[in-house]
């Protein structure tokens, strides 16, 4: 008798793989999260920006919740035994996934992540998830763990952490993973600086207009490491992404420009 074989959906395959990995240890491929990203992140034609299909993701909220539960169940001693790339990949993925979950709880009645806060407390200060044995907020995760001085000291995290807004760097359609983390962060920086809506050189005025992120976190880029000893050294390194002509790129490398910051678009990064 012939059996009818049904193809499992991508999320089901990823969930099965994740469960088997958890039985032997934490899944450092973050397969369950990657499966959701592959399905619901829409990358722009130029590859420099993305939107998220929140409406479709709502239909798979149990899969998102299952992934978040695996993050929350991790014990701090296990985390402490990991390599630094494993730790940082875990924290970046956690930040992005919990941000998506926060938006999802109020979607579609939300036009901006700022709508999820109040006059007394921003959405980033709201404690709504458990991680490494404590109730935490997104600010706890970003500023207390990822940006803690002397731990990672990598300013590139600012193009990896996504605040569910159009002005943010793009949400990748893949998870961050330890073995490719350095290349992924470099690629995220290139893509962000290549986006003319958020970073661009105006030759007529000699002004380099960049995202407000570089204003808010300028000191992180001045700590050194990864070629970011200063904002100007970072922009010189990425002159080809920021300016279209060799002449303009030379001006950026020589530091012959005025630096200014663009307004930040807090609209929801919704693919709708």
ABEGO torsion letter per residue (X at the ends): XBBBBBBBBAAAAAAAAAAAAAAAEBBAAGAAAAAAAAAABBBBAAGABBBBBAAAAAAAAAAAAAAAAAAAABBAAAAAABBAAAAAAAAAAAAAAAAAAAAAAAOAABABAAAABBAABBAAABBABBBGGBBBBAAAAAAAAAABBGAAGBAAAAAABBAGBAABBBBBABBBBAAAAAAAAAAAAAAAAABAAABBBBAAAGBBBBBAAAAAAAAAAAAEEGGBABAAAAAAAAAAAABABAAAAAAAAAGBBBBBBBBBBABBBBAX
